[in-house]
Amino acid sequence: MTLERPLSAVEVERRAYRRRRSQRSVLLAALSTLVVAAVVVGVLALTPGTAVVARTFFDPAEAVRVLPAVLAGLWVNVVVLVFAAIGVAVVATLLAVLRTLRGPVFAPLRFLAAVYTDVFRGVPVIVMILLIGFGVPGLNPSVLYDSRLLGGLALVLTYSAYVAEVLRAGIESVHPSQRLAARSLGLTHGQTLRLVVLPQGVRRVTPALVNDFVSMQKDVGLISILGAVDAVRAAQIQVAVNYNYTAYVVAGLLFVLLSLPFIRLTDVLERRARIRQQQGGVL
């Protein structure tokens, strides 16, 4: 049986001070929230079009009516997102590895990978979707292409460039001594990259990778411009029925709910990385 040592007077005072600071912070946060809410309510009450906007964009009965159709469209977004994420992971990893190859013999590969990332990071996603969506079918007009496939391909081409640069930063952040130690143990270059460098590099840039995934999750809605009946297109169809824009609000809320787990995951990963750094651990 272990006996707990009594707290010193300094420690008691320190804990009491922290408790008072915590209570004060909670009180100030609550007061500031109430003030902001009161200002927002006051501004809305004084705005003459508030009632019309409420009926047009926030009609509960309309939201219930359009929810099944928008949910069915959201499933299309989820399917495209899953396959696009897999494609981005493969292509981006290949690009990142090519850009980190050493030696003059690999200069052409490094150059091509650099050109790819520069070009596709500079082209807006919506422009790339239009180019792929209308350009690829023009190569063979007799073939009927799936708009979901074309939209997903455009997303893979665009986001692979962004993710490749994030992965390259993670790979290059690994100290060269890690590579040398692995090679001294008899590992080949490929084994060193796969077993030593990539695991450490990916772990260091995981929050940034999750952010890119959340961004791609939102941009999946752009496939609607090719005619795919996703959540955005389904909402547009419902709006055309009675000219009520609540369906757009429903689609937006569904996208938010879909992205919230990954946003919170980013916060958790960043907090763990910060704690690990403060403790002097290895990232």
Residue pairs with C-beta under 8 A, 6 or more apart in sequence:
7 15
44 50
55 244
56 244
56 245
56 246
57 245
57 246
57 248
57 249
58 246
58 249
59 244
59 246
62 242
62 244
62 246
62 247
63 246
63 247
63 249
63 250
65 238
66 234
66 235
66 238
66 246
66 247
66 250
67 250
69 234
69 237
69 238
69 247
70 231
70 234
70 235
70 238
70 247
70 250
70 251
70 254
71 231
71 254
72 234
73 229
73 230
73 231
73 232
73 233
73 234
73 235
73 251
74 230
74 231
74 251
74 254
74 255
74 258
76 148
76 228
76 229
76 230
76 231
77 217
77 220
77 221
77 223
77 230
77 231
77 255
77 258
78 258
79 148
80 148
80 151
80 152
80 155
80 220
80 223
80 228
80 230
81 216
81 217
81 220
83 152
84 152
84 155
84 156
84 159
84 216
84 220
85 213
85 216
87 152
87 153
87 156
87 160
88 155
88 156
88 159
88 160
88 163
88 216
89 163
91 156
91 157
91 160
91 164
92 159
92 160
92 161
92 162
92 163
92 164
92 166
92 167
93 164
93 167
93 198
95 113
95 116
95 117
95 160
95 161
95 164
95 167
95 168
96 164
96 165
96 167
96 168
96 171
97 171
97 193
98 106
98 109
98 110
98 112
98 113
99 110
99 113
99 114
99 117
99 164
99 168
100 168
100 171
100 172
101 109
101 110
113 164
116 161
117 161
117 164
117 165
118 161
119 161
120 128
120 157
120 158
120 160
120 161
121 158
121 161
121 162
121 165
123 131
123 158
125 154
125 155
125 158
125 219
125 222
126 222
126 225
128 154
128 157
128 158
129 150
129 151
129 154
129 155
129 222
129 223
129 225
129 226
130 225
131 154
132 150
132 151
132 153
132 154
132 157
133 147
133 150
133 151
133 154
133 225
133 226
136 145
136 150
136 153
137 143
137 145
137 150
147 223
147 226
147 227
147 228
148 223
148 228
148 230
150 226
151 220
151 222
151 223
151 226
151 228
152 223
155 216
155 219
155 220
155 223
159 212
159 215
159 216
159 219
162 212
163 209
163 212
166 205
166 208
166 209
166 212
167 201
167 202
167 205
167 209
169 205
170 200
170 201
170 202
170 203
170 204
170 205
171 197
171 198
171 201
172 201
173 201
173 204
173 205
174 196
174 197
174 200
174 201
174 204
178 196
178 197
178 200
179 192
179 196
179 197
181 196
182 191
182 192
182 195
182 196
182 197
183 189
183 192
187 195
187 196
200 283
202 209
203 283
204 273
204 283
206 269
207 266
207 269
207 270
207 273
210 262
210 265
210 266
210 269
211 266
213 262
214 259
214 262
214 263
214 266
217 255
217 258
217 259
217 262
218 255
218 259
220 230
221 230
221 231
221 232
221 251
221 255
223 230
224 230
224 232
224 233
224 236
227 233
229 237
231 251
231 254
231 255
232 251
234 247
234 251
235 247
235 248
235 250
235 251
236 247
236 248
238 247
239 245
239 247
239 248
273 283
276 282
276 283
277 283
